[in-house]
Each structure stands twice: as structure tokens, then as C-alpha cells.
């Protein structure tokens, strides 16, 4: 994206985050809680399969209903598959964070896992704050998004890195 397009994206982020419709600090806390509920769903599934005990599937069902209810607070008007995309963005961000934490504990490089997890988290917010709207994208921006599979888009200077930087300035869990 050229400077003009980035300036427009930054303007959109500023506009959305300056609105008082959503307490972004609470929203960030809620999103982390939802990440953990997704992880609980996975753990209840695997425990049910490993033990053969139905009670874990019943607990999974309860946790899933709670997660769905809470996710509705952040994913307000999903179009297409935005609901599932949002859930998977949070789940993938959480998993990459966990892998990075394990690598860090082993004394191995973890930064790439943390960076990519944070980028996915930024995409979740950009998508659900209405910053990324495919109908409003220019042809140039659409071409840029088509190239996202390339490695250069994941670095600090790439699309995800720059998007994540803008989102992180807008969403700060430490703001009261």
C-alpha cells in the first residue's frame, strides 16, 4: 500500500476507535477471555476422547454456549463467514502465543510466533471494528490483499505488521 492508502486506513482506525460504541479496553479483555474459552473447548474435546467420559462433552457444550454468547459482543454484525473467521483468528492468535511462550521457556527463538499471533489479533480487531471492508477497497488494495501469502507481508514493514502497529495504538488494555 502506498502512503496515501495507509493514511486512509489510519484515518479509518482512528475514526472507529474514537467512537464510544465499544470500550476497547474491556473488548480486549473480553477477546482474551474468549480465546481461553476456545482453548477450553479444545481441552474438553480431547479429554472426552482420551477418557471416553461423556461429562467432558457436556462441559464442552456449556463452554461453547458461553463463548458464542460473549463473542456476539465483539462480532456484532457478521457478514459471510466473519463469525467463523473471527473465532479462528482468536484461536490461532492464542495458539501462536502459547507456542511462543513454550519456545521462550525452552530458551529458543519465540519472536516470530509472538509477532504472527499479534498480527492475527490485529486482523481480528480490524475486521470487527469495520476497518477492513472489502467493498470499500480500491483495486490497488485488493491486489495487495491478494499477495498476502508472501513472506514480506508478515514482517514489521509488511501489511500485517503495519496494520498491527496501527491497531495496537488504538487498542490499549491499560486504558481505564
KEZA-235212 format. One record per residue (C-alpha): z, x negated, y negated; residue in one letter. Coordinates in steps of 0.001 Angstrom, whole numbers, plus 500000, padded with zeros to 6 digits. Last residue first. Example, Ala and Ser with C-alpha at 12.3 -4.5 7.8 and 13.67 -1.06 7.14 Angstrom:
507140486330501060S507800487700504500A
REM end
This chain:
532102509085497249X529346506523497529X530070504204500463X527535505887502745X524728504728500481X521391506447500700X519023505801497803X519104502012497875X518812502100501657X515764504368501372X513943501930499105X514681498946501339X513722500904504440X510352501791502909X509771498139502044X510625497002505551X508694499806507189X505521499103505218X505662495336505599X507387492795503328X510641492721505298X508740492620508563X507674495628510632X504242496257509115X503105492728509929X503448493476513652X500567495939513785X501289499408515105X501468500693511564X497722500451511037X497160504223510999X499846504506508314X497869502222506014X494708504237506613X496647507376505662X497889505657502509X494320504772501496X493101508306502162X495872509569499887X498960511161501378X500057514593500181X499435516423503459X501162513640505377X504417514215503514X506733511238503687X509418511556501019X510408515014502221X514077514126502627X513727514593506370X510803512213506828X512163509524504525X515568509848506159X514294509452509713X511934506669508550X514910504788507156X516716505073510497X513629503703512209X513684500763509793X517379500229510471X516729500036514198X513880497605513573X516046495345511436X519008495452513829X516850494591516825X515128491764514916X518479490408513703X520011490062517161X519475486436518132X521813485483520984X525532484642520795X526314487059523615X528208489337521229X525215489310518871X522942490274521751X525254493190522587X525299494312518939X521523494061518721X521138496145521857X523520498749520415X521672498887517093X518385499206518943X519871502104520904X521148503826517768X517798503516515972X516008504838519068X518293507883519273X518023508609515551X514230508333515582X514160510380518799X516073513260517242X513934513178514129X510696513124516115X511982516049518149X512609518168515047X509504516843513258X507290518102516098X505107520398514046X507064521375510979X510816521060510707X512503522950507886X516120521827507641X516387518662509688X519725517426508310X521967520478508760X519940521570511783X521012518303513455X524580519620513490X523729522722515525X521483520812517901X524140518156518472X526815520772519203X524513522538521646X523754519217523335X527467518369523595X528146521666525358X525218521239527748X526222517665528548X529755518883529318X528305521376531782X526169518610533279X529287516462533659X531085519284535480X528262519385538038X529514516305539866X526927514317541841X528724511139540802X525772508983539744X523620511906538600X526404513565536639X527421510215535117X523821509548534108X523487512933532408X526913512742530728X526008509297529400X522674510474527991X524222513495526272X526953511222524910X524307508952523409X522728511925521635X526204512881520372X526621509329519079X523409509505517104X524532512885515752X527723511289514425X525653508573512757X523490511286511161X526614513126509964X527929510008508232X524549509542506526X524494513184505508X528012512922504131X526876510091501861X523623511885501158X525358514984499833X522342517249500066X520977519734497552X522198517681494595X518782516341493695X518765512683492698X517840511674496243X514623513669496240X513426512492492842X514339508854493515X512525508906496857X509437510488495281X509451507928492459X509736505086494977X506713506506496825X504781506676493543X505733503083492699X504678502030496178X501284503710495686X500774501956492350X501785498580493760X499204498813496537X500000500000500000X
REM end
